[in-house]
Amino acid sequence: MAPIDDDGSAAIQREAAPSTQRAATDAEAEAVYEVERTAQVLVQGGYLRAALQFPDEQLADATRVAGALQQRVAAHGCRVFILADTSYGSCCVDEVAAAHYDADIVVHYGRTCLSLTSRLPVFYVFGREPLDVADCAQKVADALPARDLLLLCDVPYAHALDAVADAVRAAPGATGDVVASTISVRDRPY
C-alpha cells in the first residue's frame, strides 16, 4: 500500500500492475461485474453518459463489460465510456476525468474507499467473487461453535454473506446469534 501523502506524489509515482483478465467468459464477466443490475440503474435513473471507472488490475475486462453494458442501454439513449489512467488511487472516484467527458454518473468497479463525491452520483460495483457458501459456513461453524458471531467480509463477497450467515445458523451445534454485516452507501443511486 502506498503511503498517504498530501501532495499527490504517491499517485504520480504509482506503477500500474499488468492488467490480467479476471473473467474467462462473457457470461462470467457479466456476472462478476453485475452488468444487468448496472444497466437497470442507468436506464431507471435516466442517465445518458455513464463513465465506467475500472482499477488498473481490471482494465483487461473493461471493453468486454462496456460492450455488454452498451448493448443493454443504447436503446434508452445512454452511452458508456471507460475511464482509464485515473488521476488518483483506483479506490477514489475520479470525478474530474468523468466531468471532462460530461458524464452524468460514474460506475465505479472494484475496491473503494467510498469517499463522498461532490458533483456526480456514483454507482458502486464491488464485484461478485465466487464463494463456496457451504464450505465457508462449515469452517466458521467448526472454528467458532456455540458463540455469538458478527460476520464481516471483503466487498467482493458481500453478495454471499447472508447465505453464509444462514448456513452457520443451521450448522449442527450452532447456538449463538449470527449477524451478517451490511454495506450501506448513503445518497447513492442504489
ABEGO torsion letter per residue (X at the ends): XBBBBAAGAAAAABBBBBBBBABABAAAAAAAAGAAAAAAAAAAAGBABBBBBBBAAAAAAAAAAAAAAAAAAAAAGBBBBBBBGBABBAABBBAAAAAAAGBABBBBBEBBAGBBBAABBBBBBAEBBBBBAAAAAAAAAAABBGBBBBBBBBAAAAAAAAAAAAAAAABBGBABBBBBBBBBBBGBAX
